[in-house]
Amino acid sequence: MSIYNNILVVADINHDEQPALARAMQLAAKSQSRSQITFFLSIYDFSYDMTSMLSLEERDAMRRGVIHQREQWMKRISEEHVNESVDFDVKVVWHNRPYEAIIAQVFSGGHDIVIKGTRKHDVLESVIFTPTDWHLLRKCPAPVLLVKSQNWSANSSILASVHVASESETHIDLNDRMVELLQDISKRLDAKPYLVNAYPVTPANITIELPEFDPTSYTDAVRAHHLVSMKALRQKHGMDEEQTFVGQGLPEDVIPEAAQDLNASMVILGTTGRTGLSAVFIGNTAEHVIDRIDCDVLALKPHGFISPLDPQNAV
């Protein structure tokens, strides 16, 4: 089953332009089955709950009025994107934490993917990811596609940032899922697929502590291991050598550079979904990469990922 059968699109309340909805329609247009698209918005105004002069019924009526207004606005701005080829629905909820409302909708609606627009800074000319974006990347059980405001460029490519050197079953499985999704979405959007991998630089302290250590031989051995592993992955999925890129350095340097050189309009990343103190002190390589990519980002969780907001885990 395609992961684009049941799409959740998060509306941008600040603009009439909705790049996330446009991208959802692009993906749904080439689906083998009819797609369901839910255009979703979470709104909240603290003042409506703190108006002591009004009764509970009056406050509820005001909230319903605001929700109805937003629903009408969403229906109006979606007209230029939506056609009869999809089943389309608009949903507005009253919630003070947008990311919690979005993830709750993912669970209740059984959505295959979440598509959300990102903000582009007018001065810096780069994409800015909001706190809601980061929460979704870390906690949403479904794949999350963050869309930039620019149109899909001609002759663009899609990159999958794979971790080929790991022997972890989690990473191996995630690599396979990323490549399969890369091939599928590249066909849908008529883009060129590439696999990208970064391998580490030789630690400088080793050459100081071990004078007999040969950094050149070590670097050659590491690169050879990554090249062999990348070859195995691409051959497993029927891809050519020209569709792979292995670079030396940190992923947060190699992946954005490759994205720019290959004219990427999207980068697919695997995220561990780390939360809490481990996210603060250990960090997440994918998140460092995401922060430096100026294009669409599609983030996948590994199999077995359990969202901290899963209602089945609620106490």
Steps between C-alpha positions, in 0.01 A plus 500: 500500500625847411578725795321779316149356520412691816682835515485753782586854384565763765367842400712814530272739687710806409484476120252427224773318308513137610810324356437192715157450344643553152766235567238259636302534178816435298555175685136394494472566125718197425361269764375163376191539713276788601658711774341652806638844592412660832577872520562557871536799729545533876400839643481647848442841652558524874272800526192295414552280804577789735201722425336486841218727389369224274333178600641159407235466229590841356871417494422170326293687244787742435743213451263330260469827310877535466533137389225548240672812363826313461328208332347735244839666442669159448236392252548822306880491478503128413281546190796575271674175600232238553311318227263206474784248477533491881268475797551828682407600853561803721544465875561772760554423868535718809832411663777704664785274381495459121745208488293302753185568299671388178635179650166424665340534155760263354399235751125556475495535121754228417691736273792367292697824485498856636581783259570843644640822356808669644575871531756670279689791653480799266839640601708187547340320203496173690236270641415543867360201685254585776469329842196317362716363216758367745236339721351325198841377384569354844158368603274440201465127419426565131750630243520881509554703183601861562447707185674824418314785330682487168359313201642164401793581271558341160760222470507466876612198700401324821766379745476226758755541778584138587719360778667210321782416742276392785432135577198590709179333382318825567728696267499228234121486498475880500743521206285260298182696576669828407623364165160351416332831582767689303427296190125532541488875560756569225265339249205698632680833474712420193827557686843335498566271800836495682641323803735706717724384783762671718800328654705644789828688484797336674506622863796737545573384856579146380796617292635687803454220754613223262801614293505171308139549390462554123208740448505457122459123519227541761308752287534280191368200695201693634414639158534155341264353761238767430535462123454122522201541730348763270553271200317220677208729583465647151525159334239363738258761372607504134668843497805605298836611638441847353207534738717475811720750680740421785674796659743552784392713792214554741150427365393856581772619258490230233122468454420873450797535263383201298145636496626826352733336246231257381225763484290318759142605560457243774718308746377183670639440848461236767434635849523313829229714655708554812325703769562626852846528651656267245401744224650791690834344589557248222335681212381351174716499186192531281393814683840663444468419129141626475595837644737562208291377207318759294253267330216260577579250776330162538571335835439131574493323835637147542269202538400453860504871577254583776381858516498653850154631405356161407157492671545131576789593728306765688483442873 
